[in-house]
Amino acid sequence: QVQLVESGGGLVQPGGSLRLACAASGSIFRLYSIAWYRQAPGKQRELVARMTSGGSTNYADSVKGRFTISRENAKNTMYLQMNNLKPEDTAVYYCNLGGATLGDWGQGTQVTVSS
């Protein structure tokens, strides 16, 4: 089983930026799609951004133009660059490798956007 370890969450003011990272164990990272999800209190987990093994991406409408997903296969690491953060971006963010149904998940990292 692949282990995913997240880092980079924290408290930031509205309009600020954060970069989340998720490092995966094992050597199969490059073969799978990657994704970031988030879950706010009282809400369901939602897809934020996804990237296929070939590099195609899609984003939730609420983050388009502000967030960027990327991957560095040589380091088995995925990233989520978050710019112009808004209070409604506050949530626990989870990385995912290989799909929501059968894939592996990180432990989650808290992102709080507040003044």
C-alpha positions in Angstrom: 0.0 0.0 0.0 1.2 3.4 -0.9 1.7 6.0 1.9 1.0 9.6 1.2 2.4 12.3 3.5 1.1 15.9 3.2 2.7 19.1 4.2 2.2 22.9 3.8 -1.1 23.7 5.4 -1.6 26.5 7.8 -3.2 29.9 8.5 -3.2 32.5 5.9 -4.9 35.9 5.4 -7.4 36.4 2.5 -5.5 37.0 -0.7 -2.5 35.1 0.5 -0.9 32.0 -1.0 0.0 28.5 0.2 1.6 25.5 -1.4 0.6 22.0 -0.4 2.9 19.1 -1.0 2.2 15.3 -0.9 5.0 12.8 -1.0 4.3 9.2 -2.0 6.2 6.1 -1.1 6.9 3.5 -3.8 7.8 3.7 -7.4 4.4 3.6 -9.2 3.6 7.3 -8.6 4.1 8.3 -12.3 1.6 5.7 -13.5 -1.4 7.1 -11.7 -3.6 10.1 -11.7 -3.3 12.5 -8.8 -5.8 14.7 -7.1 -6.5 17.1 -4.3 -9.8 17.1 -2.4 -11.0 19.2 0.4 -13.7 18.9 3.1 -15.0 21.9 5.0 -16.9 21.5 8.3 -20.4 20.2 7.7 -19.8 19.6 4.0 -19.0 16.7 1.8 -15.5 16.1 0.5 -15.1 17.7 -2.9 -12.7 17.5 -5.7 -10.4 20.5 -6.0 -8.1 19.5 -8.8 -7.0 16.4 -10.7 -4.1 15.6 -13.0 -3.8 12.4 -15.1 -0.6 10.5 -15.6 -0.4 12.2 -19.0 -0.6 15.7 -17.5 -4.2 16.6 -18.3 -5.9 18.7 -15.6 -9.3 19.7 -14.4 -10.3 22.0 -11.6 -13.4 22.8 -9.6 -15.0 26.0 -10.9 -14.5 27.7 -7.5 -10.7 27.4 -7.8 -10.1 27.9 -11.5 -7.5 30.6 -12.1 -6.3 30.5 -8.5 -5.1 27.0 -7.8 -2.6 24.9 -9.8 -2.0 21.2 -9.5 1.4 19.8 -10.5 3.5 16.7 -10.1 7.2 15.9 -9.9 7.5 12.2 -10.8 11.2 12.0 -10.0 10.4 12.9 -6.4 7.1 11.0 -6.2 5.5 14.3 -5.1 2.4 16.2 -6.0 1.7 19.9 -5.3 -1.2 22.3 -5.0 -0.3 25.9 -5.4 -3.1 28.1 -4.0 -3.2 31.8 -4.7 -5.6 34.5 -3.9 -7.0 32.4 -1.1 -10.5 33.2 0.2 -12.2 32.3 3.5 -14.4 29.8 1.7 -11.2 27.8 0.8 -10.9 26.9 4.5 -11.0 23.1 4.8 -8.9 20.0 5.4 -7.1 19.2 2.1 -6.4 15.6 1.1 -4.2 14.3 -1.6 -5.2 11.3 -3.6 -3.3 8.9 -5.8 -5.1 6.6 -8.2 -8.7 7.7 -7.9 -11.3 8.3 -5.2 -12.7 4.8 -5.1 -9.7 2.5 -5.1 -6.8 5.0 -4.6 -4.7 6.0 -1.6 -5.2 9.1 0.6 -3.1 11.4 2.6 -3.8 12.1 6.2 -5.2 15.6 5.5 -3.8 19.1 6.2 -5.7 22.0 7.5 -5.9 25.2 5.5 -7.5 28.2 7.3 -8.0 31.5 5.5 -8.9 34.2 7.9 -7.9 37.7 8.8 
